[in-house]
Amino acid sequence: ASKNTIGVQFRNVLGNFTPPTNQLGNFDYDQKEVLTKINWIVSAKSRLLWTGGWVERNNDGLTQRDFSGFNARLAYTWQPTDKLGLTINGWRQTGSPQNLTASFSLNTGASIVPSWNITEKVRFEGDLSYETRNFKRIPAKAVDAPDDPINQELALIGGHNTFRNAAVKLIYSPYLGLQLSATAYHSDLDSDSGRGGFNSNGANVNLQYIYGKR
């Protein structure tokens, strides 16, 4: 009657990568997950969502890149009024980087997302997030092949990165299913490599239509 739910999620992910022509190695992986899922309606104005459990990632290539450990994500949503809302997220999860110098990074972070329904059709959102990214599964040849292309990329990435992001978004929904949004953001990343960071500011406009939305 309270609409609270609890369950178990089993998932199997198979990753298949073709490495660049100047890099050798097998980057394919098999990841199995056993996660608990909890949806708790704390009160009429707040909700807690939890997904977490055991993750095992086995690589077809070097076993130094294997992972076995705990992953989780927690989200708390508070809606004090019809117009104001706040969502707080926290996570500890493995993720695949855009490059394949390591099979994954272990990411730990948190974010705060306030929202304001200015009118029925106009909504304002903010997003403040902080995340650390640890690259711990480095190929063994990184020690004895400093000129290897993979090693050269690792030197740029570093073993520990810190990512910060701040954004504001204005959303206009004139009709059901149609949404126009404008976002301005600032992002920066620090790396212990001393060379792999960045600092950026930007903006984007997005138009989205979902057919058949009710």
C-alpha positions in Angstrom: 0.0 0.0 0.0 2.9 2.4 0.7 4.2 1.7 -2.9 7.7 0.9 -1.5 9.6 -1.8 -3.5 12.7 -3.9 -3.1 14.2 -6.3 -5.6 17.3 -7.9 -7.1 18.8 -7.1 -10.5 21.0 -9.5 -12.4 22.9 -8.1 -15.3 25.6 -9.4 -17.7 27.5 -6.9 -19.9 29.8 -8.1 -22.7 32.2 -5.4 -24.0 33.9 -5.8 -27.4 36.5 -3.3 -28.6 38.7 -3.1 -31.6 42.0 -1.4 -30.6 43.6 1.3 -32.8 46.0 0.0 -35.4 49.0 1.2 -33.4 48.0 -0.7 -30.2 48.1 -4.4 -29.5 46.0 -6.3 -27.0 42.6 -7.6 -26.3 40.3 -5.1 -24.6 37.2 -7.3 -24.5 35.5 -7.9 -21.1 32.7 -9.8 -19.4 31.0 -8.0 -16.5 28.5 -9.6 -14.2 26.4 -7.7 -11.6 24.2 -8.7 -8.7 22.5 -5.6 -7.4 19.7 -4.8 -4.9 17.2 -2.1 -5.9 15.2 -0.2 -3.3 12.5 2.4 -3.9 11.5 4.0 -0.6 8.7 6.6 -0.4 10.0 8.3 2.8 7.2 10.8 2.9 4.7 12.5 0.7 7.4 14.9 -0.3 10.6 12.7 -0.4 11.8 9.5 -2.0 15.0 7.4 -1.7 16.3 5.3 -4.6 19.1 2.8 -4.1 20.9 0.5 -6.5 24.0 -1.4 -5.2 25.8 -4.7 -5.0 28.6 -6.8 -6.3 30.3 -6.3 -9.7 32.8 -8.6 -11.2 34.6 -7.6 -14.4 36.9 -10.1 -16.2 39.0 -9.0 -19.1 40.0 -11.3 -22.0 43.4 -9.7 -22.0 45.6 -8.9 -19.1 44.2 -10.0 -15.7 45.7 -6.9 -14.1 42.7 -5.0 -15.4 40.1 -7.3 -13.7 37.8 -5.9 -11.0 35.7 -7.4 -8.3 34.1 -5.2 -5.7 31.2 -3.1 -4.6 29.3 -0.6 -6.8 26.3 1.6 -5.7 24.2 4.6 -6.5 21.9 6.5 -4.1 19.5 9.3 -5.0 17.4 11.3 -2.6 14.6 13.5 -4.0 12.8 16.2 -1.9 9.8 18.2 -3.2 9.0 20.6 -0.4 6.5 22.5 -2.6 4.8 22.1 -6.0 7.4 24.5 -7.5 10.6 23.7 -5.7 12.6 20.4 -5.7 16.0 19.1 -4.8 17.8 15.8 -5.8 21.0 14.7 -4.1 23.0 11.8 -5.8 26.0 9.8 -4.6 27.8 7.0 -6.4 30.7 4.6 -6.5 30.8 2.9 -9.9 33.1 1.5 -12.5 33.0 3.2 -15.9 34.8 2.8 -19.2 36.9 5.8 -20.2 36.8 7.2 -23.7 40.3 5.8 -24.4 41.3 2.2 -23.8 44.5 2.7 -21.8 42.7 1.0 -18.9 39.6 -1.2 -19.0 37.8 1.1 -16.5 38.1 3.8 -13.9 36.6 3.5 -10.5 34.4 6.7 -10.1 33.3 8.1 -6.7 31.2 11.3 -6.7 28.2 13.3 -5.6 25.8 15.8 -7.2 23.1 18.3 -6.1 20.3 19.2 -8.6 17.9 21.9 -7.4 14.9 22.7 -9.6 12.2 25.4 -9.8 9.0 25.1 -11.8 8.6 28.8 -12.6 5.3 28.2 -14.5 3.5 25.1 -15.9 5.7 25.3 -19.0 9.0 26.8 -17.8 11.4 25.0 -15.5 14.8 26.0 -14.1 17.4 23.4 -13.0 20.9 23.6 -11.6 23.6 20.9 -11.4 26.7 20.8 -9.1 28.8 17.7 -9.3 32.1 16.4 -8.0 33.8 13.1 -9.0 37.1 11.4 -8.6 38.2 8.9 -11.2 40.9 6.3 -10.4 42.6 4.3 -13.1 44.0 1.4 -11.1 44.2 -1.4 -13.7 47.3 -0.5 -15.7 48.7 -3.0 -18.2 51.9 -4.7 -17.0 53.9 -3.6 -20.0 53.6 0.0 -18.7 56.7 -0.6 -16.6 59.0 -2.0 -19.3 57.8 -0.2 -22.4 57.8 3.6 -21.8 57.7 4.3 -25.6 54.5 2.2 -26.1 51.5 4.3 -27.4 49.4 3.0 -24.5 52.1 4.2 -22.0 52.2 7.6 -23.6 48.5 8.1 -23.1 48.7 6.8 -19.5 51.3 9.5 -18.8 48.8 12.1 -20.0 45.8 10.7 -18.1 47.5 10.0 -14.8 46.2 7.5 -12.2 43.9 9.8 -10.3 41.6 12.5 -11.8 39.2 15.0 -10.2 36.3 16.3 -12.2 34.0 19.2 -11.3 31.0 20.5 -13.1 28.5 23.4 -12.6 25.5 24.0 -14.9 22.2 25.9 -15.1 19.4 24.8 -17.5 16.2 26.6 -18.6 13.5 24.2 -20.0 10.5 25.3 -21.9 7.7 22.7 -22.6 5.0 24.4 -24.8 3.2 21.1 -25.5 3.2 17.6 -24.2 6.2 15.8 -25.6 7.9 18.9 -26.9 10.8 20.4 -25.0 13.3 23.2 -25.7 16.2 23.7 -23.3 19.2 26.0 -23.0 22.2 25.1 -20.8 25.3 27.0 -19.7 28.1 25.1 -17.9 31.6 25.2 -16.5 33.7 22.0 -16.2 37.3 21.4 -15.1 39.4 18.4 -14.5 42.7 18.0 -12.5 45.0 15.1 -13.1 48.0 13.9 -11.1 49.9 13.6 -14.4 50.2 17.3 -14.3 49.4 17.5 -18.0 46.0 15.9 -18.5 43.6 18.5 -17.1 41.3 21.0 -18.7 39.1 24.0 -17.9 36.1 24.8 -20.1 33.0 26.9 -20.4 30.2 26.3 -22.8 26.5 26.5 -23.7 24.1 24.5 -25.8 20.5 24.5 -27.0 18.5 21.3 -27.3 15.1 20.6 -29.0 13.4 17.3 -28.1 10.1 15.8 -29.1 8.8 12.4 -27.8 6.1 11.1 -30.0 3.0 9.7 -28.2 3.9 11.1 -24.8 1.0 11.5 -22.4 
